[in-house]
Amino acid sequence: MTGTVQQEIETLLTEALSPSHLEVSNDSAQHSGHSGDDGSGESHFSVVIESAAFAGKNRLARQRMVLAALGDIPGNRVHAFAMKCHAPGERA
């Protein structure tokens, strides 16, 4: 099931970065009862994103672009957020 935070992440990243590939995974169930689990079922997420916007940018710049697109979601509304950012042709 896709929760509201997952949908919001997908929408924000799609609007900001026009990805050619986007996977948003809700990893919260794997962290049930652990630190940061708020019981909402939407506390831990990971993203794999491929976008032409990342071409020529280093890893840190790409991550900053993702974080800027997501606003207050990582670190505020979501406890843990992992990301892999690729330019077209880089993804294995």
Gaussian input, Z-matrix of N, CA and C with variables (Angstrom, degrees):
# hf/3-21g

backbone

0 1
 N
 C     1     B1
 C     2     B2     1     A1
 N     3     B3     2     A2     1     D1
 C     4     B4     3     A3     2     D2
 C     5     B5     4     A4     3     D3
 N     6     B6     5     A5     4     D4
 C     7     B7     6     A6     5     D5
 C     8     B8     7     A7     6     D6
 N     9     B9     8     A8     7     D7
 C    10    B10     9     A9     8     D8
 C    11    B11    10    A10     9     D9
 N    12    B12    11    A11    10    D10
 C    13    B13    12    A12    11    D11
 C    14    B14    13    A13    12    D12
 N    15    B15    14    A14    13    D13
 C    16    B16    15    A15    14    D14
 C    17    B17    16    A16    15    D15
 N    18    B18    17    A17    16    D16
 C    19    B19    18    A18    17    D17
 C    20    B20    19    A19    18    D18
 N    21    B21    20    A20    19    D19
 C    22    B22    21    A21    20    D20
 C    23    B23    22    A22    21    D21
 N    24    B24    23    A23    22    D22
 C    25    B25    24    A24    23    D23
 C    26    B26    25    A25    24    D24
 N    27    B27    26    A26    25    D25
 C    28    B28    27    A27    26    D26
 C    29    B29    28    A28    27    D27
 N    30    B30    29    A29    28    D28
 C    31    B31    30    A30    29    D29
 C    32    B32    31    A31    30    D30
 N    33    B33    32    A32    31    D31
 C    34    B34    33    A33    32    D32
 C    35    B35    34    A34    33    D33
 N    36    B36    35    A35    34    D34
 C    37    B37    36    A36    35    D35
 C    38    B38    37    A37    36    D36
 N    39    B39    38    A38    37    D37
 C    40    B40    39    A39    38    D38
 C    41    B41    40    A40    39    D39
 N    42    B42    41    A41    40    D40
 C    43    B43    42    A42    41    D41
 C    44    B44    43    A43    42    D42
 N    45    B45    44    A44    43    D43
 C    46    B46    45    A45    44    D44
 C    47    B47    46    A46    45    D45
 N    48    B48    47    A47    46    D46
 C    49    B49    48    A48    47    D47
 C    50    B50    49    A49    48    D48
 N    51    B51    50    A50    49    D49
 C    52    B52    51    A51    50    D50
 C    53    B53    52    A52    51    D51
 N    54    B54    53    A53    52    D52
 C    55    B55    54    A54    53    D53
 C    56    B56    55    A55    54    D54
 N    57    B57    56    A56    55    D55
 C    58    B58    57    A57    56    D56
 C    59    B59    58    A58    57    D57
 N    60    B60    59    A59    58    D58
 C    61    B61    60    A60    59    D59
 C    62    B62    61    A61    60    D60
 N    63    B63    62    A62    61    D61
 C    64    B64    63    A63    62    D62
 C    65    B65    64    A64    63    D63
 N    66    B66    65    A65    64    D64
 C    67    B67    66    A66    65    D65
 C    68    B68    67    A67    66    D66
 N    69    B69    68    A68    67    D67
 C    70    B70    69    A69    68    D68
 C    71    B71    70    A70    69    D69
 N    72    B72    71    A71    70    D70
 C    73    B73    72    A72    71    D71
 C    74    B74    73    A73    72    D72
 N    75    B75    74    A74    73    D73
 C    76    B76    75    A75    74    D74
 C    77    B77    76    A76    75    D75
 N    78    B78    77    A77    76    D76
 C    79    B79    78    A78    77    D77
 C    80    B80    79    A79    78    D78
 N    81    B81    80    A80    79    D79
 C    82    B82    81    A81    80    D80
 C    83    B83    82    A82    81    D81
 N    84    B84    83    A83    82    D82
 C    85    B85    84    A84    83    D83
 C    86    B86    85    A85    84    D84
 N    87    B87    86    A86    85    D85
 C    88    B88    87    A87    86    D86
 C    89    B89    88    A88    87    D87
 N    90    B90    89    A89    88    D88
 C    91    B91    90    A90    89    D89
 C    92    B92    91    A91    90    D90
 N    93    B93    92    A92    91    D91
 C    94    B94    93    A93    92    D92
 C    95    B95    94    A94    93    D93
 N    96    B96    95    A95    94    D94
 C    97    B97    96    A96    95    D95
 C    98    B98    97    A97    96    D96
 N    99    B99    98    A98    97    D97
 C   100   B100    99    A99    98    D98
 C   101   B101   100   A100    99    D99
 N   102   B102   101   A101   100   D100
 C   103   B103   102   A102   101   D101
 C   104   B104   103   A103   102   D102
 N   105   B105   104   A104   103   D103
 C   106   B106   105   A105   104   D104
 C   107   B107   106   A106   105   D105
 N   108   B108   107   A107   106   D106
 C   109   B109   108   A108   107   D107
 C   110   B110   109   A109   108   D108
 N   111   B111   110   A110   109   D109
 C   112   B112   111   A111   110   D110
 C   113   B113   112   A112   111   D111
 N   114   B114   113   A113   112   D112
 C   115   B115   114   A114   113   D113
 C   116   B116   115   A115   114   D114
 N   117   B117   116   A116   115   D115
 C   118   B118   117   A117   116   D116
 C   119   B119   118   A118   117   D117
 N   120   B120   119   A119   118   D118
 C   121   B121   120   A120   119   D119
 C   122   B122   121   A121   120   D120
 N   123   B123   122   A122   121   D121
 C   124   B124   123   A123   122   D122
 C   125   B125   124   A124   123   D123
 N   126   B126   125   A125   124   D124
 C   127   B127   126   A126   125   D125
 C   128   B128   127   A127   126   D126
 N   129   B129   128   A128   127   D127
 C   130   B130   129   A129   128   D128
 C   131   B131   130   A130   129   D129
 N   132   B132   131   A131   130   D130
 C   133   B133   132   A132   131   D131
 C   134   B134   133   A133   132   D132
 N   135   B135   134   A134   133   D133
 C   136   B136   135   A135   134   D134
 C   137   B137   136   A136   135   D135
 N   138   B138   137   A137   136   D136
 C   139   B139   138   A138   137   D137
 C   140   B140   139   A139   138   D138
 N   141   B141   140   A140   139   D139
 C   142   B142   141   A141   140   D140
 C   143   B143   142   A142   141   D141
 N   144   B144   143   A143   142   D142
 C   145   B145   144   A144   143   D143
 C   146   B146   145   A145   144   D144
 N   147   B147   146   A146   145   D145
 C   148   B148   147   A147   146   D146
 C   149   B149   148   A148   147   D147
 N   150   B150   149   A149   148   D148
 C   151   B151   150   A150   149   D149
 C   152   B152   151   A151   150   D150
 N   153   B153   152   A152   151   D151
 C   154   B154   153   A153   152   D152
 C   155   B155   154   A154   153   D153
 N   156   B156   155   A155   154   D154
 C   157   B157   156   A156   155   D155
 C   158   B158   157   A157   156   D156
 N   159   B159   158   A158   157   D157
 C   160   B160   159   A159   158   D158
 C   161   B161   160   A160   159   D159
 N   162   B162   161   A161   160   D160
 C   163   B163   162   A162   161   D161
 C   164   B164   163   A163   162   D162
 N   165   B165   164   A164   163   D163
 C   166   B166   165   A165   164   D164
 C   167   B167   166   A166   165   D165
 N   168   B168   167   A167   166   D166
 C   169   B169   168   A168   167   D167
 C   170   B170   169   A169   168   D168
 N   171   B171   170   A170   169   D169
 C   172   B172   171   A171   170   D170
 C   173   B173   172   A172   171   D171
 N   174   B174   173   A173   172   D172
 C   175   B175   174   A174   173   D173
 C   176   B176   175   A175   174   D174
 N   177   B177   176   A176   175   D175
 C   178   B178   177   A177   176   D176
 C   179   B179   178   A178   177   D177
 N   180   B180   179   A179   178   D178
 C   181   B181   180   A180   179   D179
 C   182   B182   181   A181   180   D180
 N   183   B183   182   A182   181   D181
 C   184   B184   183   A183   182   D182
 C   185   B185   184   A184   183   D183
 N   186   B186   185   A185   184   D184
 C   187   B187   186   A186   185   D185
 C   188   B188   187   A187   186   D186
 N   189   B189   188   A188   187   D187
 C   190   B190   189   A189   188   D188
 C   191   B191   190   A190   189   D189
 N   192   B192   191   A191   190   D190
 C   193   B193   192   A192   191   D191
 C   194   B194   193   A193   192   D192
 N   195   B195   194   A194   193   D193
 C   196   B196   195   A195   194   D194
 C   197   B197   196   A196   195   D195
 N   198   B198   197   A197   196   D196
 C   199   B199   198   A198   197   D197
 C   200   B200   199   A199   198   D198
 N   201   B201   200   A200   199   D199
 C   202   B202   201   A201   200   D200
 C   203   B203   202   A202   201   D201
 N   204   B204   203   A203   202   D202
 C   205   B205   204   A204   203   D203
 C   206   B206   205   A205   204   D204
 N   207   B207   206   A206   205   D205
 C   208   B208   207   A207   206   D206
 C   209   B209   208   A208   207   D207
 N   210   B210   209   A209   208   D208
 C   211   B211   210   A210   209   D209
 C   212   B212   211   A211   210   D210
 N   213   B213   212   A212   211   D211
 C   214   B214   213   A213   212   D212
 C   215   B215   214   A214   213   D213
 N   216   B216   215   A215   214   D214
 C   217   B217   216   A216   215   D215
 C   218   B218   217   A217   216   D216
 N   219   B219   218   A218   217   D217
 C   220   B220   219   A219   218   D218
 C   221   B221   220   A220   219   D219
 N   222   B222   221   A221   220   D220
 C   223   B223   222   A222   221   D221
 C   224   B224   223   A223   222   D222
 N   225   B225   224   A224   223   D223
 C   226   B226   225   A225   224   D224
 C   227   B227   226   A226   225   D225
 N   228   B228   227   A227   226   D226
 C   229   B229   228   A228   227   D227
 C   230   B230   229   A229   228   D228
 N   231   B231   230   A230   229   D229
 C   232   B232   231   A231   230   D230
 C   233   B233   232   A232   231   D231
 N   234   B234   233   A233   232   D232
 C   235   B235   234   A234   233   D233
 C   236   B236   235   A235   234   D234
 N   237   B237   236   A236   235   D235
 C   238   B238   237   A237   236   D236
 C   239   B239   238   A238   237   D237
 N   240   B240   239   A239   238   D238
 C   241   B241   240   A240   239   D239
 C   242   B242   241   A241   240   D240
 N   243   B243   242   A242   241   D241
 C   244   B244   243   A243   242   D242
 C   245   B245   244   A244   243   D243
 N   246   B246   245   A245   244   D244
 C   247   B247   246   A246   245   D245
 C   248   B248   247   A247   246   D246
 N   249   B249   248   A248   247   D247
 C   250   B250   249   A249   248   D248
 C   251   B251   250   A250   249   D249
 N   252   B252   251   A251   250   D250
 C   253   B253   252   A252   251   D251
 C   254   B254   253   A253   252   D252
 N   255   B255   254   A254   253   D253
 C   256   B256   255   A255   254   D254
 C   257   B257   256   A256   255   D255
 N   258   B258   257   A257   256   D256
 C   259   B259   258   A258   257   D257
 C   260   B260   259   A259   258   D258
 N   261   B261   260   A260   259   D259
 C   262   B262   261   A261   260   D260
 C   263   B263   262   A262   261   D261
 N   264   B264   263   A263   262   D262
 C   265   B265   264   A264   263   D263
 C   266   B266   265   A265   264   D264
 N   267   B267   266   A266   265   D265
 C   268   B268   267   A267   266   D266
 C   269   B269   268   A268   267   D267
 N   270   B270   269   A269   268   D268
 C   271   B271   270   A270   269   D269
 C   272   B272   271   A271   270   D270
 N   273   B273   272   A272   271   D271
 C   274   B274   273   A273   272   D272
 C   275   B275   274   A274   273   D273

   B1=1.4545
   B2=1.5253
   B3=1.2974
   B4=1.4504
   B5=1.5195
   B6=1.3468
   B7=1.4556
   B8=1.5122
   B9=1.3013
   B10=1.4586
   B11=1.5226
   B12=1.3236
   B13=1.4671
   B14=1.5290
   B15=1.3118
   B16=1.4627
   B17=1.5186
   B18=1.3127
   B19=1.4673
   B20=1.5228
   B21=1.3209
   B22=1.4563
   B23=1.5307
   B24=1.3318
   B25=1.4678
   B26=1.5233
   B27=1.3265
   B28=1.4697
   B29=1.5265
   B30=1.3132
   B31=1.4623
   B32=1.5221
   B33=1.3264
   B34=1.4631
   B35=1.5263
   B36=1.3341
   B37=1.4619
   B38=1.5255
   B39=1.3153
   B40=1.4637
   B41=1.5266
   B42=1.3177
   B43=1.4673
   B44=1.5304
   B45=1.3263
   B46=1.4663
   B47=1.5224
   B48=1.3500
   B49=1.4615
   B50=1.5311
   B51=1.3020
   B52=1.4711
   B53=1.5259
   B54=1.3318
   B55=1.4638
   B56=1.5233
   B57=1.3332
   B58=1.4538
   B59=1.5284
   B60=1.3254
   B61=1.4613
   B62=1.5237
   B63=1.3328
   B64=1.4604
   B65=1.5120
   B66=1.3269
   B67=1.4660
   B68=1.5164
   B69=1.3191
   B70=1.4571
   B71=1.5209
   B72=1.3232
   B73=1.4610
   B74=1.5181
   B75=1.3206
   B76=1.4546
   B77=1.5291
   B78=1.3387
   B79=1.4673
   B80=1.5258
   B81=1.3171
   B82=1.4654
   B83=1.5244
   B84=1.3272
   B85=1.4651
   B86=1.5220
   B87=1.3345
   B88=1.4684
   B89=1.5274
   B90=1.3330
   B91=1.4592
   B92=1.5240
   B93=1.3129
   B94=1.4600
   B95=1.5295
   B96=1.3174
   B97=1.4630
   B98=1.5106
   B99=1.3200
   B100=1.4657
   B101=1.5229
   B102=1.3118
   B103=1.4541
   B104=1.5196
   B105=1.3070
   B106=1.4510
   B107=1.5127
   B108=1.3371
   B109=1.4587
   B110=1.5182
   B111=1.3172
   B112=1.4687
   B113=1.5297
   B114=1.3272
   B115=1.4544
   B116=1.5203
   B117=1.3333
   B118=1.4698
   B119=1.5187
   B120=1.3256
   B121=1.4536
   B122=1.5133
   B123=1.3416
   B124=1.4597
   B125=1.5257
   B126=1.3371
   B127=1.4679
   B128=1.5248
   B129=1.3203
   B130=1.4667
   B131=1.5346
   B132=1.3384
   B133=1.4632
   B134=1.5214
   B135=1.3203
   B136=1.4659
   B137=1.5281
   B138=1.3353
   B139=1.4566
   B140=1.5195
   B141=1.3220
   B142=1.4617
   B143=1.5227
   B144=1.3238
   B145=1.4641
   B146=1.5212
   B147=1.3189
   B148=1.4609
   B149=1.5299
   B150=1.3369
   B151=1.4583
   B152=1.5229
   B153=1.3163
   B154=1.4648
   B155=1.5264
   B156=1.3261
   B157=1.4672
   B158=1.5293
   B159=1.3295
   B160=1.4672
   B161=1.5269
   B162=1.3116
   B163=1.4699
   B164=1.5264
   B165=1.3277
   B166=1.4549
   B167=1.5213
   B168=1.3226
   B169=1.4680
   B170=1.5237
   B171=1.3340
   B172=1.4625
   B173=1.5319
   B174=1.3133
   B175=1.4617
   B176=1.5243
   B177=1.3177
   B178=1.4580
   B179=1.5319
   B180=1.3188
   B181=1.4658
   B182=1.5299
   B183=1.3162
   B184=1.4630
   B185=1.5266
   B186=1.3236
   B187=1.4620
   B188=1.5238
   B189=1.3065
   B190=1.4698
   B191=1.5202
   B192=1.3165
   B193=1.4701
   B194=1.5319
   B195=1.3212
   B196=1.4640
   B197=1.5253
   B198=1.3195
   B199=1.4659
   B200=1.5208
   B201=1.3276
   B202=1.4644
   B203=1.5277
   B204=1.3253
   B205=1.4648
   B206=1.5280
   B207=1.3366
   B208=1.4665
   B209=1.5210
   B210=1.3139
   B211=1.4657
   B212=1.5162
   B213=1.3299
   B214=1.4688
   B215=1.5274
   B216=1.3182
   B217=1.4658
   B218=1.5279
   B219=1.3545
   B220=1.4773
   B221=1.5302
   B222=1.3160
   B223=1.4510
   B224=1.5124
   B225=1.3172
   B226=1.4548
   B227=1.5283
   B228=1.3124
   B229=1.4656
   B230=1.5231
   B231=1.3349
   B232=1.4670
   B233=1.5211
   B234=1.3219
   B235=1.4654
   B236=1.5216
   B237=1.3336
   B238=1.4670
   B239=1.5169
   B240=1.3428
   B241=1.4552
   B242=1.5221
   B243=1.3301
   B244=1.4672
   B245=1.5194
   B246=1.3398
   B247=1.4611
   B248=1.5115
   B249=1.3302
   B250=1.4677
   B251=1.5113
   B252=1.3325
   B253=1.4567
   B254=1.5266
   B255=1.3297
   B256=1.4503
   B257=1.5321
   B258=1.3126
   B259=1.4590
   B260=1.5311
   B261=1.3363
   B262=1.4666
   B263=1.5281
   B264=1.3276
   B265=1.4516
   B266=1.5167
   B267=1.3184
   B268=1.4693
   B269=1.5253
   B270=1.3034
   B271=1.4631
   B272=1.5115
   B273=1.3249
   B274=1.4690
   B275=1.5057
   A1=109.40
   A2=116.77
   A3=122.05
   A4=108.68
   A5=115.74
   A6=120.45
   A7=111.76
   A8=114.62
   A9=119.52
   A10=112.53
   A11=118.26
   A12=120.44
   A13=109.62
   A14=117.68
   A15=121.12
   A16=110.67
   A17=117.51
   A18=121.64
   A19=110.42
   A20=116.58
   A21=120.77
   A22=111.09
   A23=116.58
   A24=120.80
   A25=109.84
   A26=116.83
   A27=121.22
   A28=110.88
   A29=117.46
   A30=121.83
   A31=111.24
   A32=117.07
   A33=120.73
   A34=111.87
   A35=116.66
   A36=119.77
   A37=111.34
   A38=117.04
   A39=120.66
   A40=110.43
   A41=116.63
   A42=120.63
   A43=112.03
   A44=117.44
   A45=120.91
   A46=113.64
   A47=117.56
   A48=119.99
   A49=114.50
   A50=118.91
   A51=123.11
   A52=111.99
   A53=117.50
   A54=119.40
   A55=113.66
   A56=115.23
   A57=120.98
   A58=109.86
   A59=116.25
   A60=122.65
   A61=107.29
   A62=116.59
   A63=121.15
   A64=109.45
   A65=115.41
   A66=122.28
   A67=106.92
   A68=117.00
   A69=122.03
   A70=106.57
   A71=116.52
   A72=121.20
   A73=110.44
   A74=115.28
   A75=121.18
   A76=106.87
   A77=115.38
   A78=121.76
   A79=111.84
   A80=117.65
   A81=122.09
   A82=113.07
   A83=117.97
   A84=120.74
   A85=111.57
   A86=116.93
   A87=121.03
   A88=111.45
   A89=117.73
   A90=121.99
   A91=111.96
   A92=116.28
   A93=121.05
   A94=110.29
   A95=116.05
   A96=121.21
   A97=114.64
   A98=117.69
   A99=121.64
   A100=110.51
   A101=115.73
   A102=121.69
   A103=109.99
   A104=116.37
   A105=121.06
   A106=114.48
   A107=117.43
   A108=120.02
   A109=108.34
   A110=116.55
   A111=120.40
   A112=112.34
   A113=116.68
   A114=121.16
   A115=114.06
   A116=117.46
   A117=121.10
   A118=112.15
   A119=116.78
   A120=120.22
   A121=112.22
   A122=116.75
   A123=121.95
   A124=109.75
   A125=115.29
   A126=119.99
   A127=113.68
   A128=117.90
   A129=122.48
   A130=109.79
   A131=115.88
   A132=120.66
   A133=110.95
   A134=115.44
   A135=120.85
   A136=107.52
   A137=114.44
   A138=121.67
   A139=109.64
   A140=116.53
   A141=123.28
   A142=104.55
   A143=115.65
   A144=119.51
   A145=109.99
   A146=114.67
   A147=121.96
   A148=106.64
   A149=115.53
   A150=119.76
   A151=110.36
   A152=115.84
   A153=120.81
   A154=110.74
   A155=117.20
   A156=121.30
   A157=111.83
   A158=117.32
   A159=121.15
   A160=113.27
   A161=118.22
   A162=121.59
   A163=110.43
   A164=115.69
   A165=121.53
   A166=114.65
   A167=117.32
   A168=121.46
   A169=109.58
   A170=116.29
   A171=119.65
   A172=110.20
   A173=116.20
   A174=121.57
   A175=112.15
   A176=117.27
   A177=120.88
   A178=111.13
   A179=117.35
   A180=120.77
   A181=110.51
   A182=116.89
   A183=121.21
   A184=110.46
   A185=116.41
   A186=120.36
   A187=110.75
   A188=116.81
   A189=120.17
   A190=111.38
   A191=117.13
   A192=121.09
   A193=110.72
   A194=116.13
   A195=120.86
   A196=109.92
   A197=116.39
   A198=120.26
   A199=111.25
   A200=117.33
   A201=120.34
   A202=110.68
   A203=116.99
   A204=121.13
   A205=111.54
   A206=116.60
   A207=120.89
   A208=114.06
   A209=118.29
   A210=120.66
   A211=113.22
   A212=116.24
   A213=120.96
   A214=113.88
   A215=118.23
   A216=118.90
   A217=111.78
   A218=119.36
   A219=117.91
   A220=111.14
   A221=115.89
   A222=121.15
   A223=114.74
   A224=117.68
   A225=120.27
   A226=109.59
   A227=116.29
   A228=120.33
   A229=112.32
   A230=116.82
   A231=122.68
   A232=107.53
   A233=116.53
   A234=121.19
   A235=112.58
   A236=117.19
   A237=121.16
   A238=110.03
   A239=115.12
   A240=120.71
   A241=108.31
   A242=116.34
   A243=121.89
   A244=108.61
   A245=116.20
   A246=118.58
   A247=111.95
   A248=114.08
   A249=123.25
   A250=105.40
   A251=115.72
   A252=121.70
   A253=109.94
   A254=116.16
   A255=121.23
   A256=110.84
   A257=115.29
   A258=121.15
   A259=106.28
   A260=118.20
   A261=119.71
   A262=112.05
   A263=115.92
   A264=121.90
   A265=115.06
   A266=118.23
   A267=121.50
   A268=113.05
   A269=117.09
   A270=121.68
   A271=110.18
   A272=116.42
   A273=121.23
   A274=111.39
   D1=139.08
   D2=178.78
   D3=-95.60
   D4=121.14
   D5=-179.76
   D6=-86.02
   D7=177.37
   D8=-175.71
   D9=-68.47
   D10=-38.64
   D11=179.20
   D12=-66.74
   D13=-41.85
   D14=178.29
   D15=-60.16
   D16=-44.51
   D17=178.25
   D18=-62.18
   D19=-41.38
   D20=-179.80
   D21=-64.42
   D22=-42.31
   D23=177.28
   D24=-59.82
   D25=-47.83
   D26=-179.63
   D27=-59.77
   D28=-44.93
   D29=-178.71
   D30=-64.83
   D31=-48.35
   D32=-177.64
   D33=-62.23
   D34=-43.84
   D35=-179.58
   D36=-68.44
   D37=-37.93
   D38=178.54
   D39=-64.20
   D40=-44.92
   D41=-179.16
   D42=-66.89
   D43=-40.52
   D44=-174.57
   D45=-81.35
   D46=-35.00
   D47=-168.70
   D48=-122.99
   D49=-0.54
   D50=179.57
   D51=39.58
   D52=60.26
   D53=-175.25
   D54=-67.28
   D55=146.82
   D56=172.37
   D57=-85.99
   D58=-16.00
   D59=175.68
   D60=-149.88
   D61=135.42
   D62=178.41
   D63=-148.48
   D64=123.44
   D65=173.50
   D66=-123.95
   D67=121.40
   D68=175.12
   D69=-115.63
   D70=119.37
   D71=-177.82
   D72=-114.47
   D73=130.48
   D74=174.36
   D75=-89.36
   D76=107.62
   D77=-176.86
   D78=-97.76
   D79=11.43
   D80=-172.30
   D81=-59.76
   D82=-38.40
   D83=-177.75
   D84=-60.90
   D85=-30.71
   D86=179.79
   D87=-71.98
   D88=-12.85
   D89=-175.91
   D90=-117.51
   D91=14.98
   D92=-179.41
   D93=-55.99
   D94=126.59
   D95=179.71
   D96=84.60
   D97=-5.85
   D98=179.42
   D99=-88.56
   D100=173.20
   D101=176.30
   D102=-56.92
   D103=134.11
   D104=178.21
   D105=90.82
   D106=-10.79
   D107=177.71
   D108=-77.44
   D109=112.36
   D110=-177.14
   D111=-95.02
   D112=4.44
   D113=178.73
   D114=83.94
   D115=-2.63
   D116=-177.63
   D117=-78.19
   D118=-20.16
   D119=-173.99
   D120=79.94
   D121=7.20
   D122=179.53
   D123=-137.58
   D124=58.65
   D125=-176.91
   D126=-114.06
   D127=-18.61
   D128=-176.18
   D129=-134.60
   D130=124.50
   D131=-179.14
   D132=-135.28
   D133=154.04
   D134=171.33
   D135=-134.61
   D136=149.46
   D137=-175.99
   D138=-132.96
   D139=137.33
   D140=166.93
   D141=-118.28
   D142=121.00
   D143=-176.22
   D144=-134.66
   D145=137.23
   D146=175.64
   D147=-122.42
   D148=126.19
   D149=-177.96
   D150=-148.49
   D151=141.18
   D152=174.96
   D153=-62.89
   D154=-22.44
   D155=178.42
   D156=-63.28
   D157=-19.50
   D158=-179.09
   D159=-86.69
   D160=-10.08
   D161=-177.65
   D162=-57.36
   D163=129.72
   D164=178.53
   D165=78.71
   D166=2.12
   D167=-179.68
   D168=-103.95
   D169=145.69
   D170=176.86
   D171=-80.18
   D172=173.63
   D173=-175.79
   D174=-57.79
   D175=-44.11
   D176=-178.35
   D177=-64.42
   D178=-43.04
   D179=178.87
   D180=-62.28
   D181=-39.81
   D182=178.97
   D183=-64.26
   D184=-44.93
   D185=179.90
   D186=-63.84
   D187=-38.68
   D188=177.33
   D189=-63.82
   D190=-36.85
   D191=177.28
   D192=-63.19
   D193=-43.18
   D194=178.74
   D195=-64.28
   D196=-47.81
   D197=-178.86
   D198=-62.64
   D199=-39.37
   D200=177.95
   D201=-62.64
   D202=-38.61
   D203=179.95
   D204=-66.99
   D205=-30.65
   D206=-174.38
   D207=-91.18
   D208=-8.56
   D209=176.29
   D210=58.97
   D211=-123.90
   D212=-174.16
   D213=-88.25
   D214=6.47
   D215=-177.55
   D216=-66.16
   D217=-59.75
   D218=-179.56
   D219=-70.01
   D220=133.36
   D221=175.12
   D222=82.95
   D223=-13.56
   D224=179.32
   D225=-120.86
   D226=-63.89
   D227=179.50
   D228=-86.36
   D229=-21.00
   D230=179.18
   D231=-124.27
   D232=132.80
   D233=-176.95
   D234=-71.25
   D235=-43.73
   D236=-176.02
   D237=-132.43
   D238=135.83
   D239=-178.33
   D240=-142.49
   D241=117.09
   D242=178.38
   D243=-112.11
   D244=146.63
   D245=-179.17
   D246=-145.45
   D247=147.81
   D248=170.72
   D249=-125.66
   D250=120.59
   D251=-174.83
   D252=-116.58
   D253=125.27
   D254=-176.79
   D255=-129.10
   D256=147.55
   D257=167.72
   D258=-86.97
   D259=159.69
   D260=179.27
   D261=-54.06
   D262=135.16
   D263=179.33
   D264=89.89
   D265=-7.45
   D266=-178.76
   D267=-92.72
   D268=-24.93
   D269=-173.93
   D270=-72.06
   D271=131.13
   D272=179.98
   D273=-83.61

